[in-house]
Amino acid sequence: MKIDTKPWYWIPVLNFASGLPYAIIISVSVIMYKNLGISNEDIGIYTSLLYLPWVIKPLWSPFIDLYSTKRKWFLAMQLIISIAFLIVGLTIPMSNFFVLSLAVFWVAAFASASNDVASDGFYMLALAKEQQSFFLGIRSTFYRLSLLTGNGLIVIIAGFLEQKYGDKTKAWSYTMVIVGFIMAIITIYNYFSTPKIETIITENKSESTPKVSFGAVFSSFFQKKQIGLVLAFILLFRLGESQLLKMLTPFLIDEKSVGGMGLTTQDVGVIYGTFGVISLTIGGILGGIALSKGGLKKWMLPMILSMHLPIIGFILLSHFHPESIYYVYVTVICEQFGYGFGFASFMMFLIYVAEGESKTSHYSIATGFMALGMMLPGMLSGFIQEYLGYGNFFIWVLCATIPGLILSRFLIFPSDFGKKSE
């Protein structure tokens, strides 16, 4: 039996604690390494490898179910993340900072992926069904707010410190230490705000339910209808996006003499971390509304197109290099809005794939394949960009979206899936 756990006190911050480390590890690290002189090839391959923990998290997620409580897991993982970011800040002034910081980011990435598993499980365990539906939007909002904080506020702080000290190494060292302290404060808050729900449930539990083995759960995923086509779609849908995300920041920061836009770190923080994330959030909300009214079948193609066509804006920027920064604002706003609106259809499809028994584990496996589809192309993005140049690279990225678009036309799912019942 569920109890009132005062979810308003802990759901917002718990989900903020999931998004902020992801933003720092996957996105902000790209900006940091670019500012510290790391090449696009190395940025592409090594920061893409940081996706790996999210790819393989289904392999160790059963241990989070079997050992200890989910509350203890996410508190421990958040503490590890806090310490890891502090250590990253301390390694930056060192001569071999790239290798050392990457190693610590790896630890933080594994802890962050584990934190996600534990937090998701805790959410489903602590709330009744009707509460889960009600707070779904709250979870999404604060997750996106954490992305805004990482890609916006943290980057702006780094840019401010760059200008204040005239030393990018010192600026990013201080910035990562600040992030570590922020995560430590969040961890302390979650310690006091989250209920010990699993202890209460165990004390009140009078009957046990048989557990399905992990092997059976894992194998049943690969017995789903159209599984070969489904996995191909999941892996290829983000083929273009995975490369775009890794090289966008280098494109915006690089000087115009090498094909970039020549923006400052603060410019990138304001453009992508504020206006970009706001547009992303609005697009995501409208995408959810559209799906609830029309269903996945009606909106799949329009949403995919809205997600990929804004890449044309970066093709134009890379070829014409307009002087006014407002062209960059418009392009990023359109791209992020289209991404938020369109990605809703992809996530809804993953929910469909996970339908049935063991939906939590199957959803975790599906998102693991999604992360793999981001990691592998991202690793090659720096080499491809250096070979093609920014202008031709963005044309290639647009072409790379075509396979996923084609595969989507052969997927079979209920026409009204995702549509809110009257």
C-alpha positions in Angstrom: 0.0 0.0 0.0 1.3 3.4 -1.0 1.7 6.2 1.6 1.8 10.0 1.2 5.5 10.7 0.7 5.1 14.5 0.2 6.4 14.2 -3.4 6.5 17.9 -3.9 9.4 18.1 -1.5 11.7 15.6 -3.2 10.7 14.9 -6.9 11.9 18.2 -8.3 15.4 18.1 -6.7 15.8 14.3 -7.3 15.2 14.8 -11.0 17.4 17.9 -11.1 20.1 15.6 -9.7 19.7 13.3 -12.6 19.9 15.9 -15.3 22.8 18.1 -14.1 25.5 15.5 -14.1 24.4 14.3 -17.5 24.6 17.9 -18.9 28.1 18.4 -17.4 29.5 15.1 -18.5 28.1 14.9 -22.0 27.7 18.6 -23.1 29.7 21.0 -20.9 32.8 18.8 -21.1 32.8 19.4 -24.8 32.9 23.2 -24.3 35.5 22.9 -21.5 37.9 20.7 -23.6 37.4 23.0 -26.6 38.4 26.0 -24.6 41.4 24.2 -23.1 42.8 23.4 -26.6 41.7 19.8 -27.2 41.3 18.9 -30.9 37.9 18.2 -32.4 38.9 14.6 -33.2 39.8 13.9 -29.5 36.7 15.7 -28.3 34.5 13.7 -30.6 35.9 10.3 -29.8 36.6 10.6 -26.0 33.5 12.6 -24.9 31.3 10.2 -26.9 32.8 7.3 -25.0 31.3 8.9 -21.9 27.9 7.7 -23.2 29.0 4.1 -22.5 27.7 3.8 -19.0 24.2 4.8 -20.2 24.5 2.2 -23.0 25.3 -0.7 -20.7 23.4 0.3 -17.6 20.8 -2.5 -18.2 23.6 -5.0 -17.5 24.1 -3.9 -13.8 20.6 -2.4 -13.1 19.4 -5.7 -11.5 22.0 -5.3 -8.8 20.3 -2.0 -7.8 17.1 -4.0 -7.4 18.7 -6.8 -5.5 21.1 -5.1 -3.1 20.2 -2.4 -0.6 17.5 0.2 -1.2 17.2 2.5 -4.1 17.3 5.5 -1.8 20.7 4.4 -0.5 21.9 3.8 -4.1 21.0 7.3 -5.5 22.4 9.0 -2.4 25.7 7.1 -2.7 25.9 7.8 -6.4 25.2 11.5 -6.0 27.9 11.8 -3.4 30.4 10.0 -5.7 29.4 12.5 -8.5 30.0 15.4 -6.2 33.4 14.2 -5.3 34.2 13.4 -8.9 33.4 16.9 -10.1 35.6 18.4 -7.3 38.5 16.1 -8.4 38.0 17.1 -12.1 38.4 20.8 -11.0 41.7 19.9 -9.2 43.1 18.0 -12.2 42.6 20.7 -14.8 45.7 22.7 -13.9 47.8 19.6 -14.3 49.9 18.9 -17.4 48.1 15.6 -18.2 44.7 17.0 -17.2 42.9 15.5 -20.3 43.6 11.9 -19.4 43.0 12.5 -15.7 39.8 14.5 -16.1 38.4 11.9 -18.6 39.1 9.1 -16.1 37.2 10.9 -13.4 34.4 11.9 -15.8 34.1 8.1 -16.5 33.6 7.4 -12.8 31.0 10.2 -12.6 29.3 8.8 -15.7 28.9 5.4 -14.2 27.6 6.9 -11.0 25.2 9.1 -12.9 23.8 6.2 -15.0 23.3 4.2 -11.7 21.7 7.3 -10.1 19.2 7.4 -13.0 18.3 3.7 -12.5 17.8 4.1 -8.8 15.9 7.4 -9.1 13.5 6.0 -11.7 12.9 2.9 -9.6 12.4 4.9 -6.4 9.8 7.1 -8.3 7.8 4.1 -9.4 8.0 2.5 -6.0 7.2 5.6 -3.8 4.2 6.9 -5.8 0.8 5.4 -6.6 -0.2 5.1 -10.3 -2.2 8.3 -10.4 0.6 10.2 -8.6 3.1 8.9 -11.2 1.0 10.3 -14.1 0.5 13.6 -12.3 4.2 14.1 -11.5 5.5 13.0 -14.9 5.4 16.5 -16.2 7.1 17.8 -13.0 9.9 15.3 -13.5 10.4 16.4 -17.1 10.3 20.1 -16.2 13.0 19.8 -13.5 15.1 17.5 -15.6 15.1 20.1 -18.4 15.7 22.9 -15.8 18.9 21.0 -14.8 20.0 20.9 -18.5 19.4 24.7 -18.6 21.5 25.1 -15.5 24.4 23.0 -16.9 24.4 24.2 -20.5 23.5 27.8 -19.5 24.4 29.0 -16.0 27.5 26.8 -15.5 28.8 27.8 -19.0 28.1 31.5 -18.3 30.0 31.2 -15.0 32.9 29.7 -16.8 32.8 32.5 -19.4 32.7 35.1 -16.7 35.7 33.6 -14.8 37.6 33.4 -18.1 37.1 37.2 -18.5 37.9 37.9 -14.9 41.1 35.9 -14.6 42.2 35.9 -18.3 43.1 32.3 -17.7 40.8 29.5 -19.1 42.5 26.8 -17.1 41.8 28.6 -13.8 38.3 29.5 -14.9 37.3 25.9 -15.7 39.1 24.5 -12.6 37.0 26.8 -10.4 33.8 26.1 -12.4 34.1 22.4 -11.9 34.7 22.8 -8.2 31.6 25.0 -8.0 29.6 22.2 -9.8 31.0 19.7 -7.2 29.7 21.8 -4.4 26.3 22.3 -6.0 26.0 18.5 -6.4 27.0 18.1 -2.7 24.3 20.5 -1.6 21.7 18.6 -3.7 22.8 15.3 -2.2 22.4 16.6 1.4 19.0 18.0 0.5 17.9 14.6 -1.0 19.2 12.8 2.1 16.8 14.8 4.3 13.8 15.2 1.9 13.4 11.7 0.3 11.3 9.2 2.4 12.6 5.8 3.5 9.7 4.3 1.5 11.4 0.9 0.9 11.8 0.3 4.6 8.2 1.1 5.3 7.0 -1.1 2.4 9.1 -4.0 3.7 7.7 -3.7 7.2 4.1 -3.7 5.9 4.6 -6.4 3.3 2.7 -9.5 4.1 3.1 -11.5 0.8 5.9 -11.9 -1.6 5.8 -12.0 -5.4 8.0 -14.2 -7.5 10.9 -12.5 -9.3 11.7 -13.1 -12.9 15.3 -13.8 -13.6 17.3 -11.1 -15.3 18.2 -13.6 -18.1 14.5 -14.2 -18.8 13.8 -10.4 -18.8 16.6 -9.7 -21.1 15.9 -12.5 -23.6 12.2 -11.6 -23.7 13.1 -8.1 -25.0 14.6 -9.7 -28.1 11.5 -11.8 -28.8 9.3 -8.7 -29.4 7.6 -8.2 -32.7 9.8 -6.6 -35.5 12.7 -6.5 -33.0 15.3 -6.4 -35.8 13.7 -3.5 -37.5 13.0 -1.8 -34.2 16.6 -2.0 -33.1 17.8 -0.7 -36.5 15.5 2.2 -36.1 16.6 3.0 -32.5 20.3 2.8 -33.5 20.0 4.9 -36.7 17.3 7.4 -35.8 19.9 9.7 -34.0 22.7 9.0 -36.5 22.8 12.7 -37.6 22.0 14.2 -34.3 24.7 12.3 -32.5 27.3 13.9 -34.7 25.7 17.3 -34.7 25.6 17.6 -30.9 29.4 16.9 -30.6 30.5 19.4 -33.2 28.0 22.3 -32.6 30.0 23.8 -29.8 33.3 23.6 -31.6 31.6 25.2 -34.6 30.2 28.1 -32.5 33.5 28.7 -30.7 36.1 28.2 -33.5 37.3 31.3 -35.3 35.8 32.2 -38.7 39.2 31.7 -40.2 38.7 27.9 -39.7 35.0 27.9 -40.6 33.5 28.5 -37.1 31.4 31.4 -35.8 33.9 32.9 -33.4 31.6 33.2 -30.4 32.7 33.5 -26.8 32.0 30.9 -24.1 29.4 33.2 -22.5 27.7 33.6 -25.9 27.3 29.9 -26.2 26.1 29.6 -22.6 23.4 32.2 -23.2 22.3 31.0 -26.6 22.2 27.3 -26.0 21.8 27.1 -22.3 18.9 29.6 -22.0 17.1 30.3 -25.3 17.9 26.9 -26.6 16.7 25.0 -23.5 13.6 27.2 -23.3 12.8 26.4 -26.9 13.5 22.7 -26.2 11.1 22.7 -23.3 8.3 24.4 -25.2 8.8 22.1 -28.1 8.6 19.1 -25.8 5.5 20.2 -24.1 3.7 20.9 -27.4 5.0 17.6 -28.7 3.4 15.8 -25.8 0.1 17.6 -26.3 0.1 16.8 -30.0 0.7 13.1 -29.3 -2.0 13.0 -26.6 -4.5 14.4 -29.1 -3.6 12.7 -32.3 -1.6 9.6 -31.4 1.9 8.4 -32.5 0.8 7.2 -36.0 -0.4 10.7 -37.0 2.5 12.6 -35.7 5.5 10.3 -36.2 6.5 11.7 -39.7 5.8 15.4 -39.0 7.8 15.2 -35.7 10.8 13.4 -37.3 10.9 16.1 -40.0 10.6 18.9 -37.5 13.5 17.4 -35.6 15.9 17.1 -38.6 15.0 19.9 -41.1 16.4 22.7 -38.8 19.9 21.3 -39.6 19.6 23.3 -42.8 20.0 26.4 -40.6 23.5 25.3 -39.6 24.4 24.5 -43.2 23.5 28.1 -44.1 25.4 29.5 -41.1 28.5 27.5 -42.0 28.5 28.7 -45.6 27.5 32.4 -45.2 28.9 33.2 -41.7 26.6 36.2 -41.1 28.0 39.0 -38.9 25.0 39.3 -36.7 24.7 36.9 -33.8 20.9 37.0 -34.0 21.1 34.6 -37.0 22.7 32.1 -34.6 19.9 32.7 -32.0 17.2 32.1 -34.6 18.9 28.9 -35.9 19.4 27.4 -32.4 15.9 28.3 -31.3 14.4 26.6 -34.4 16.7 23.6 -34.0 16.0 23.1 -30.3 12.3 23.7 -30.6 12.2 21.1 -33.5 14.2 18.7 -31.5 12.0 19.0 -28.4 8.8 18.7 -30.5 10.1 15.8 -32.6 11.9 13.8 -30.0 8.6 13.3 -28.1 7.6 10.8 -30.9 10.8 8.8 -30.5 10.4 8.5 -26.7 6.8 7.5 -27.1 7.9 4.8 -29.5 10.4 3.5 -26.9 7.5 3.4 -24.4 5.6 1.3 -27.0 8.6 -1.0 -27.4 8.7 -1.5 -23.6 5.0 -2.4 -23.3 4.2 -5.7 -21.6 5.8 -7.5 -18.6 9.1 -6.1 -17.3 8.4 -2.8 -19.0 10.9 -1.0 -16.7 13.7 -3.3 -17.6 12.8 -3.3 -21.3 12.6 0.5 -21.3 16.1 0.5 -19.8 17.4 -1.8 -22.5 15.8 0.3 -25.3 17.3 3.5 -23.9 20.7 1.6 -23.7 20.5 0.9 -27.5 19.5 4.6 -28.0 22.7 5.7 -26.1 24.7 3.3 -28.2 23.3 5.0 -31.3 24.6 8.3 -29.9 28.0 7.0 -28.8 29.4 5.3 -31.9 28.7 8.0 -34.5 29.7 10.7 -32.0 33.1 9.1 -31.7 33.7 9.6 -35.4 32.2 13.0 -35.6 35.5 14.9 -35.0 37.3 13.0 -37.7 34.5 13.5 -40.2 34.3 17.2 -39.4 38.0 17.8 -39.8 38.0 15.9 -43.2 34.9 17.6 -44.6 35.0 21.1 -43.0 32.1 22.6 -41.2 30.0 23.4 -44.3 30.1 19.9 -45.8 29.9 18.3 -42.4 26.5 19.8 -41.7 25.3 18.6 -45.1 26.5 15.1 -44.2 24.7 15.3 -40.9 21.4 16.1 -42.7 21.9 13.2 -45.1 22.6 10.9 -42.1 19.0 11.5 -40.8 17.6 9.8 -43.9 18.0 6.1 -42.9 16.1 6.6 -39.7 13.3 8.4 -41.6 13.0 5.6 -44.1 12.9 2.9 -41.4 10.2 4.7 -39.5 7.8 4.1 -42.4 8.0 0.4 -41.9 7.3 0.3 -38.2 4.0 -1.3 -37.0 2.3 0.0 -33.9 -1.3 0.9 -33.0 -2.5 4.1 -34.8 -3.9 5.5 -31.5 -0.9 4.7 -29.3 -0.1 7.6 -27.1 -3.5 9.2 -27.7 -5.3 10.2 -24.6 -8.6 8.3 -24.2 -11.7 10.3 -23.9 
